[in-house]
Amino acid sequence: MRNTDERVAAIKERARELECHKRIRRDYYMVALYFAVGLLLIVGLSFIIPFITLECPEREYAYVGTEASIIHLKGGLGYVFVGLLAFVLGVSITILSHRIYLKNQKERENKS
């Protein structure tokens, strides 16, 4: 039969295991969410871009070197859109990197 200290240690170990499973499940959900958002963004843009190119006059879009003229059509709106996407990508990568850093730090603390 176990004494009180052994029971407390077993309970703490089980709590750590449950927390680890919960964190893994949450990480799977986050990956699935990021994948779904990225897929929706790609599909949404693939439906929007043909309408944007229809508005573009052929004489402006047909020249070599004017591949970015789709962005330039609406004045500064296209550049704002690209800047916003770049900002969101930067924030996402920063958050992901910080989460990975905290996860690695927590694993190092648990090992020692």
DSSP file (Angstrom, degrees, kcal/mol; ACC not computed):
  #  RESIDUE AA STRUCTURE BP1 BP2  ACC     N-H-->O    O-->H-N    N-H-->O    O-->H-N    TCO  KAPPA ALPHA  PHI   PSI    X-CA   Y-CA   Z-CA
    1    1 A M              0   0    0      0, 0.0     2,-0.2     0, 0.0     0, 0.0   0.000 360.0 360.0 360.0 145.5    0.0    0.0    0.0
    2    2 A R        -     0   0    0      1,-0.1     2,-0.1     2,-0.0     0, 0.0  -0.495 360.0-133.7 -83.2 148.3    1.2    3.5   -0.8
    3    3 A N     >  -     0   0    0     -2,-0.2     4,-2.0     1,-0.1     5,-0.2  -0.379  36.4 -92.3 -89.9-179.7    1.9    6.1    1.8
    4    4 A T  H  > S+     0   0    0      1,-0.2     4,-2.4     2,-0.2     5,-0.2   0.882 123.3  52.6 -64.0 -41.7    0.7    9.7    1.5
    5    5 A D  H  > S+     0   0    0      1,-0.2     4,-2.3     2,-0.2    -1,-0.2   0.899 109.6  49.1 -63.6 -40.5    3.8   11.1   -0.2
    6    6 A E  H  > S+     0   0    0      2,-0.2     4,-2.3     1,-0.2    -1,-0.2   0.894 111.2  49.9 -66.3 -39.4    3.6    8.4   -2.9
    7    7 A R  H  X S+     0   0    0     -4,-2.0     4,-2.4     2,-0.2    -2,-0.2   0.913 110.9  48.9 -64.6 -43.1   -0.1    9.1   -3.5
    8    8 A V  H  X S+     0   0    0     -4,-2.4     4,-2.5     2,-0.2    -2,-0.2   0.911 111.8  49.4 -63.1 -42.5    0.6   12.9   -3.8
    9    9 A A  H  X S+     0   0    0     -4,-2.3     4,-2.3     1,-0.2    -2,-0.2   0.899 111.3  49.4 -63.8 -40.0    3.5   12.2   -6.2
   10   10 A A  H  X S+     0   0    0     -4,-2.3     4,-2.3     2,-0.2    -2,-0.2   0.891 111.1  49.6 -66.0 -39.5    1.2    9.9   -8.3
   11   11 A I  H  X S+     0   0    0     -4,-2.4     4,-2.4     2,-0.2    -2,-0.2   0.913 111.4  48.7 -66.1 -42.3   -1.5   12.5   -8.4
   12   12 A K  H  X S+     0   0    0     -4,-2.5     4,-2.2     2,-0.2    -2,-0.2   0.899 111.3  50.3 -64.3 -39.8    0.9   15.2   -9.5
   13   13 A E  H  X S+     0   0    0     -4,-2.3     4,-2.2     2,-0.2    -2,-0.2   0.916 111.4  47.9 -64.2 -42.9    2.3   12.9  -12.2
   14   14 A R  H  X S+     0   0    0     -4,-2.3     4,-2.6     2,-0.2    -2,-0.2   0.887 110.2  52.3 -65.3 -38.7   -1.2   12.2  -13.5
   15   15 A A  H  X S+     0   0    0     -4,-2.4     4,-2.3     2,-0.2    -1,-0.2   0.896 109.3  50.0 -64.1 -39.5   -2.1   15.9  -13.5
   16   16 A R  H  X S+     0   0    0     -4,-2.2     4,-2.3     2,-0.2    -2,-0.2   0.906 110.9  49.6 -64.0 -41.7    1.1   16.6  -15.5
   17   17 A E  H  X S+     0   0    0     -4,-2.2     4,-2.4     2,-0.2    -2,-0.2   0.922 111.4  48.3 -62.8 -44.4    0.1   13.8  -18.0
   18   18 A L  H  X S+     0   0    0     -4,-2.6     4,-2.3     1,-0.2    -2,-0.2   0.897 111.6  50.0 -64.1 -39.9   -3.5   15.2  -18.3
   19   19 A E  H  X S+     0   0    0     -4,-2.3     4,-2.5     2,-0.2    -1,-0.2   0.890 109.8  51.5 -64.9 -39.0   -2.1   18.8  -18.9
   20   20 A C  H  X S+     0   0    0     -4,-2.3     4,-2.4     2,-0.2    -2,-0.2   0.922 111.3  46.7 -64.0 -44.5    0.3   17.5  -21.5
   21   21 A H  H  X S+     0   0    0     -4,-2.4     4,-2.4     1,-0.2    -2,-0.2   0.889 112.2  51.1 -64.4 -39.2   -2.6   15.7  -23.4
   22   22 A K  H  X S+     0   0    0     -4,-2.3     4,-2.3     2,-0.2    -2,-0.2   0.912 110.8  48.1 -64.5 -42.2   -4.7   18.8  -23.1
   23   23 A R  H  X S+     0   0    0     -4,-2.5     4,-2.3     2,-0.2    -2,-0.2   0.899 111.7  49.8 -65.3 -41.4   -1.9   21.0  -24.5
   24   24 A I  H  X S+     0   0    0     -4,-2.4     4,-2.2     2,-0.2    -2,-0.2   0.915 111.5  48.6 -63.4 -43.1   -1.4   18.6  -27.4
   25   25 A R  H  X S+     0   0    0     -4,-2.4     4,-2.1     1,-0.2    -2,-0.2   0.906 111.5  49.7 -63.4 -41.9   -5.1   18.5  -28.2
   26   26 A R  H  X S+     0   0    0     -4,-2.3     4,-2.2     1,-0.2    -1,-0.2   0.888 109.3  52.1 -64.5 -39.0   -5.2   22.3  -28.1
   27   27 A D  H  X S+     0   0    0     -4,-2.3     4,-2.4     2,-0.2    -2,-0.2   0.890 107.9  51.7 -64.6 -39.0   -2.2   22.5  -30.4
   28   28 A Y  H  X S+     0   0    0     -4,-2.2     4,-2.4     2,-0.2    -2,-0.2   0.911 110.0  49.4 -62.4 -41.5   -3.9   20.2  -32.9
   29   29 A Y  H  X S+     0   0    0     -4,-2.1     4,-2.4     2,-0.2    -2,-0.2   0.898 110.6  50.1 -64.4 -39.8   -7.0   22.4  -32.9
   30   30 A M  H  X S+     0   0    0     -4,-2.2     4,-2.8     2,-0.2     5,-0.2   0.906 110.6  49.1 -65.8 -41.5   -4.8   25.5  -33.5
   31   31 A V  H  X S+     0   0    0     -4,-2.4     4,-2.5     2,-0.2    -2,-0.2   0.920 112.4  48.3 -63.3 -42.9   -3.0   23.8  -36.4
   32   32 A A  H  X S+     0   0    0     -4,-2.4     4,-2.5     2,-0.2    -2,-0.2   0.896 112.1  49.7 -64.0 -39.5   -6.4   22.8  -37.9
   33   33 A L  H  X S+     0   0    0     -4,-2.4     4,-2.6     2,-0.2    -2,-0.2   0.928 111.5  47.7 -65.0 -45.6   -7.7   26.3  -37.4
   34   34 A Y  H  X S+     0   0    0     -4,-2.8     4,-2.5     1,-0.2    -2,-0.2   0.903 112.7  50.0 -61.6 -41.1   -4.7   27.9  -39.0
   35   35 A F  H  X S+     0   0    0     -4,-2.5     4,-2.5    -5,-0.2    -2,-0.2   0.926 111.9  47.4 -63.0 -44.7   -4.9   25.5  -41.9
   36   36 A A  H  X S+     0   0    0     -4,-2.5     4,-2.7     2,-0.2    -2,-0.2   0.908 112.8  48.3 -64.5 -42.5   -8.6   26.3  -42.4
   37   37 A V  H  X S+     0   0    0     -4,-2.6     4,-2.4     2,-0.2    -1,-0.2   0.919 113.0  48.3 -64.7 -43.1   -8.1   30.0  -42.3
   38   38 A G  H  X S+     0   0    0     -4,-2.5     4,-2.4    -5,-0.2    -2,-0.2   0.907 112.6  48.5 -62.8 -41.9   -5.2   29.8  -44.8
   39   39 A L  H  X S+     0   0    0     -4,-2.5     4,-2.7     2,-0.2     5,-0.2   0.916 111.9  48.7 -65.2 -43.1   -7.3   27.6  -47.1
   40   40 A L  H  X S+     0   0    0     -4,-2.7     4,-2.8     2,-0.2    -2,-0.2   0.885 110.9  51.5 -63.5 -38.1  -10.3   30.0  -46.8
   41   41 A L  H  X S+     0   0    0     -4,-2.4     4,-2.5     2,-0.2    -2,-0.2   0.924 111.9  45.8 -64.0 -44.7   -8.0   32.9  -47.6
   42   42 A I  H  X S+     0   0    0     -4,-2.4     4,-2.1     2,-0.2    -2,-0.2   0.928 116.0  45.2 -64.8 -45.3   -6.5   31.3  -50.6
   43   43 A V  H  X S+     0   0    0     -4,-2.7     4,-1.3     2,-0.2    -2,-0.2   0.916 113.4  50.6 -65.5 -42.3  -10.0   30.2  -51.9
   44   44 A G  H  X S+     0   0    0     -4,-2.8     4,-1.7    -5,-0.2     3,-0.4   0.924 111.9  46.6 -61.7 -44.6  -11.4   33.6  -51.2
   45   45 A L  H  X S+     0   0    0     -4,-2.5     4,-2.7     1,-0.2    -1,-0.2   0.858 106.9  58.3 -65.8 -34.3   -8.6   35.4  -53.0
   46   46 A S  H  < S+     0   0    0     -4,-2.1    -1,-0.2     1,-0.2    -2,-0.2   0.796 110.3  43.9 -67.5 -25.4   -8.9   33.0  -56.0
   47   47 A F  H  X S+     0   0    0     -4,-1.3     4,-0.5    -3,-0.4    -1,-0.2   0.789 116.8  46.0 -84.2 -29.3  -12.6   34.1  -56.4
   48   48 A I  H >X S+     0   0    0     -4,-1.7     4,-1.6    -5,-0.2     3,-0.6   0.870  99.7  66.0 -81.4 -37.9  -11.9   37.8  -55.9
   49   49 A I  H 3X S+     0   0    0     -4,-2.7     4,-2.5     1,-0.2     5,-0.2   0.856  95.1  56.5 -59.9 -40.0   -8.8   38.2  -58.2
   50   50 A P  H 3> S+     0   0    0      0, 0.0     4,-1.6     0, 0.0    -1,-0.2   0.895 107.6  49.8 -59.6 -36.3  -10.7   37.4  -61.5
   51   51 A F  H <X S+     0   0    0     -3,-0.6     4,-1.1    -4,-0.5    -2,-0.2   0.866 110.4  50.5 -68.2 -34.6  -13.1   40.3  -60.7
   52   52 A I  H  X S+     0   0    0     -4,-1.6     4,-0.7     1,-0.2     3,-0.4   0.912 109.8  49.7 -67.6 -41.9  -10.2   42.6  -60.1
   53   53 A T  H  < S+     0   0    0     -4,-2.5     3,-0.4     1,-0.2    -1,-0.2   0.791 103.6  60.5 -69.9 -25.9   -8.5   41.6  -63.4
   54   54 A L  H  < S+     0   0    0     -4,-1.6    -1,-0.2     1,-0.2    -2,-0.2   0.859 103.8  50.6 -66.0 -33.7  -11.8   42.3  -65.2
   55   55 A E  H  < S+     0   0    0     -4,-1.1    -1,-0.2    -3,-0.4    -2,-0.2   0.668  91.2  95.6 -76.2 -16.5  -11.7   45.9  -64.1
   56   56 A C  S  < S-     0   0    0     -4,-0.7     2,-0.1    -3,-0.4    14,-0.1  -0.625  82.2-121.5 -79.8 124.4   -8.2   46.3  -65.3
   57   57 A P    >>  -     0   0    0      0, 0.0     4,-1.5     0, 0.0     3,-0.8  -0.408  17.4-129.9 -62.9 139.0   -7.9   47.8  -68.7
   58   58 A E  H 3> S+     0   0    0      1,-0.3     4,-2.1     2,-0.2     5,-0.2   0.850 104.3  60.6 -62.4 -34.9   -6.0   45.5  -71.1
   59   59 A R  H 34 S+     0   0    0      1,-0.2     4,-0.3     2,-0.2    -1,-0.3   0.835 109.6  42.3 -64.8 -30.6   -3.7   48.2  -72.3
   60   60 A E  H <4 S+     0   0    0     -3,-0.8    -1,-0.2     1,-0.1    -2,-0.2   0.774 119.9  41.8 -84.2 -26.9   -2.4   48.7  -68.7
   61   61 A Y  H  < S+     0   0    0     -4,-1.5    -2,-0.2     1,-0.2     5,-0.2   0.654 101.7  68.0 -95.6 -16.5   -2.1   45.1  -67.8
   62   62 A A  S  < S+     0   0    0     -4,-2.1    -1,-0.2    -5,-0.2    -3,-0.1   0.662  76.7  99.1 -81.8 -15.9   -0.7   43.6  -71.0
   63   63 A Y  S >  S-     0   0    0     -4,-0.3     3,-1.4    -5,-0.2     2,-0.2  -0.403  82.3-106.3 -75.0 147.6    2.7   45.3  -70.8
   64   64 A V  T 3  S+     0   0    0      1,-0.2    -1,-0.1    -2,-0.1    -2,-0.1  -0.499 105.8  29.2 -69.2 137.2    5.7   43.3  -69.5
   65   65 A G  T 3  S+     0   0    0     -2,-0.2     3,-0.3    -4,-0.1    -1,-0.2   0.484  91.5  99.7  92.3   2.8    6.7   44.4  -66.0
   66   66 A T    X   +     0   0    0     -3,-1.4     3,-1.9    -5,-0.2     4,-0.2  -0.069  35.7 123.7-110.1  33.1    3.2   45.5  -65.0
   67   67 A E  T >  S+     0   0    0      1,-0.3     3,-0.6     2,-0.1    -1,-0.2   0.807  75.1  52.5 -63.1 -27.7    2.3   42.3  -63.0
   68   68 A A  T >> S+     0   0    0     -3,-0.3     4,-1.3     1,-0.2     3,-0.8   0.320  77.3 100.8 -90.2   9.2    1.6   44.4  -59.9
   69   69 A S  H <> S+     0   0    0     -3,-1.9     4,-0.8     1,-0.2    -1,-0.2   0.732  71.1  67.2 -68.2 -18.6   -0.8   46.7  -61.8
   70   70 A I  H <4 S+     0   0    0     -3,-0.6     3,-0.5    -4,-0.2     4,-0.4   0.902 104.1  44.2 -63.0 -39.5   -3.7   44.7  -60.2
   71   71 A I  H <4 S+     0   0    0     -3,-0.8     7,-0.6     1,-0.2     3,-0.4   0.841 111.5  53.9 -71.8 -33.2   -2.6   46.1  -56.9
   72   72 A H  H >< S+     0   0    0     -4,-1.3     3,-1.3     1,-0.2    -1,-0.2   0.574  84.5  89.5 -80.6  -9.5   -2.2   49.6  -58.3
   73   73 A L  T 3< S+     0   0    0     -4,-0.8    -1,-0.2    -3,-0.5    -2,-0.1   0.899  87.1  43.9 -57.5 -48.2   -5.7   49.9  -59.8
   74   74 A K  T >  S-     0   0    0     -3,-0.4     3,-1.3    -4,-0.4     2,-0.5  -0.026 110.3-114.4 -92.8  31.7   -7.5   51.4  -56.9
   75   75 A G  T <  S-     0   0    0     -3,-1.3     4,-0.4     1,-0.2     3,-0.3  -0.612  85.3 -11.8  75.7-124.7   -5.0   53.9  -56.0
   76   76 A G  T 3> S+     0   0    0     -2,-0.5     4,-2.2     1,-0.2    -1,-0.2   0.508 114.5  89.5 -90.2  -5.0   -3.5   53.2  -52.6
   77   77 A L  H <> S+     0   0    0     -3,-1.3     4,-2.3     1,-0.2    -1,-0.2   0.891  87.0  50.2 -62.3 -40.6   -6.0   50.5  -51.6
   78   78 A G  H  > S+     0   0    0     -7,-0.6     4,-2.4    -3,-0.3    -1,-0.2   0.899 111.2  48.7 -63.8 -40.8   -4.0   47.7  -53.1
   79   79 A Y  H  > S+     0   0    0     -4,-0.4     4,-2.4    -8,-0.3    -1,-0.2   0.871 110.5  51.0 -68.5 -35.6   -0.9   48.8  -51.3
   80   80 A V  H  X S+     0   0    0     -4,-2.2     4,-2.6     2,-0.2    -2,-0.2   0.907 110.0  51.0 -64.3 -41.3   -2.8   49.1  -48.0
   81   81 A F  H  X S+     0   0    0     -4,-2.3     4,-2.5     2,-0.2    -2,-0.2   0.928 111.9  45.7 -62.2 -46.7   -4.1   45.5  -48.5
   82   82 A V  H  X S+     0   0    0     -4,-2.4     4,-2.4     2,-0.2    -1,-0.2   0.899 113.5  50.3 -65.1 -40.2   -0.6   44.1  -49.2
   83   83 A G  H  X S+     0   0    0     -4,-2.4     4,-2.3     2,-0.2    -2,-0.2   0.899 110.3  49.8 -63.5 -40.6    0.7   46.0  -46.2
   84   84 A L  H  X S+     0   0    0     -4,-2.6     4,-2.6     2,-0.2    -2,-0.2   0.916 110.8  49.0 -64.4 -43.6   -2.0   44.7  -44.0
   85   85 A L  H  X S+     0   0    0     -4,-2.5     4,-2.4     1,-0.2    -2,-0.2   0.904 111.4  50.0 -62.5 -40.4   -1.4   41.1  -45.2
   86   86 A A  H  X S+     0   0    0     -4,-2.4     4,-2.4     2,-0.2    -2,-0.2   0.899 111.1  49.4 -64.6 -39.9    2.3   41.5  -44.5
   87   87 A F  H  X S+     0   0    0     -4,-2.3     4,-2.6     2,-0.2    -2,-0.2   0.929 111.2  48.5 -63.9 -45.5    1.6   42.9  -41.0
   88   88 A V  H  X S+     0   0    0     -4,-2.6     4,-2.5     1,-0.2    -2,-0.2   0.901 111.8  50.0 -62.6 -41.1   -0.7   40.0  -40.2
   89   89 A L  H  X S+     0   0    0     -4,-2.4     4,-2.4     2,-0.2    -1,-0.2   0.919 111.3  48.9 -63.2 -43.0    1.9   37.5  -41.4
   90   90 A G  H  X S+     0   0    0     -4,-2.4     4,-2.3     2,-0.2    -2,-0.2   0.913 112.3  47.5 -62.9 -43.3    4.5   39.1  -39.3
   91   91 A V  H  X S+     0   0    0     -4,-2.6     4,-2.6     2,-0.2     5,-0.2   0.911 111.7  51.4 -64.3 -42.1    2.4   39.1  -36.2
   92   92 A S  H  X S+     0   0    0     -4,-2.5     4,-2.6     1,-0.2    -2,-0.2   0.922 111.6  46.1 -62.0 -44.5    1.4   35.5  -36.8
   93   93 A I  H  X S+     0   0    0     -4,-2.4     4,-2.7     2,-0.2    -1,-0.2   0.895 112.4  51.3 -66.7 -38.8    5.0   34.4  -37.1
   94   94 A T  H  X S+     0   0    0     -4,-2.3     4,-2.4    -5,-0.2    -2,-0.2   0.931 112.2  45.6 -63.1 -45.2    6.0   36.4  -34.0
   95   95 A I  H  X S+     0   0    0     -4,-2.6     4,-2.5     2,-0.2    -2,-0.2   0.917 113.7  49.6 -64.5 -43.2    3.2   34.8  -31.9
   96   96 A L  H  X S+     0   0    0     -4,-2.6     4,-2.3    -5,-0.2    -2,-0.2   0.921 111.9  48.2 -62.2 -44.2    4.1   31.3  -33.2
   97   97 A S  H  X S+     0   0    0     -4,-2.7     4,-2.3     1,-0.2    -1,-0.2   0.898 111.9  49.7 -63.3 -40.7    7.8   31.9  -32.5
   98   98 A H  H  X S+     0   0    0     -4,-2.4     4,-2.7     2,-0.2    -2,-0.2   0.905 110.6  49.8 -65.5 -41.3    7.0   33.1  -29.0
   99   99 A R  H  X S+     0   0    0     -4,-2.5     4,-2.4     2,-0.2    -2,-0.2   0.904 111.1  49.1 -64.3 -40.3    4.7   30.2  -28.3
  100  100 A I  H  X S+     0   0    0     -4,-2.3     4,-2.6     2,-0.2    -2,-0.2   0.909 111.2  50.5 -64.4 -40.9    7.4   27.7  -29.4
  101  101 A Y  H  X S+     0   0    0     -4,-2.3     4,-2.5     2,-0.2    -2,-0.2   0.937 112.2  46.0 -61.5 -47.1   10.0   29.5  -27.2
  102  102 A L  H  X S+     0   0    0     -4,-2.7     4,-2.4     1,-0.2    -2,-0.2   0.891 112.3  51.4 -64.4 -38.2    7.7   29.3  -24.2
  103  103 A K  H  X S+     0   0    0     -4,-2.4     4,-2.2     2,-0.2    -1,-0.2   0.927 111.8  46.3 -64.0 -44.6    6.9   25.6  -24.9
  104  104 A N  H  X S+     0   0    0     -4,-2.6     4,-2.2     1,-0.2    -2,-0.2   0.893 112.5  50.9 -64.5 -39.3   10.7   24.8  -25.2
  105  105 A Q  H  X S+     0   0    0     -4,-2.5     4,-2.0     2,-0.2    -2,-0.2   0.909 110.4  48.9 -64.7 -41.6   11.4   26.7  -22.0
  106  106 A K  H  X S+     0   0    0     -4,-2.4     4,-2.1     1,-0.2    -2,-0.2   0.889 110.6  50.7 -66.1 -39.1    8.6   24.9  -20.1
  107  107 A E  H  X S+     0   0    0     -4,-2.2     4,-1.8     2,-0.2    -1,-0.2   0.888 109.1  51.6 -65.7 -38.0    9.9   21.5  -21.3
  108  108 A R  H  X S+     0   0    0     -4,-2.2     4,-1.4     1,-0.2    -2,-0.2   0.894 110.3  49.0 -64.2 -39.1   13.4   22.4  -20.2
  109  109 A E  H  < S+     0   0    0     -4,-2.0    -2,-0.2     1,-0.2    -1,-0.2   0.876 110.0  51.3 -67.5 -37.0   12.1   23.3  -16.7
  110  110 A N  H  < S+     0   0    0     -4,-2.1    -1,-0.2     1,-0.2    -2,-0.2   0.842 107.7  53.1 -69.6 -32.6   10.2   20.1  -16.5
  111  111 A K  H  <        0   0    0     -4,-1.8    -1,-0.2     1,-0.2    -2,-0.2   0.853 360.0 360.0 -70.8 -33.5   13.3   18.0  -17.4
  112  112 A S     <        0   0    0     -4,-1.4    -1,-0.2    -5,-0.1    -2,-0.2   0.482 360.0 360.0 -89.9 360.0   15.4   19.6  -14.6
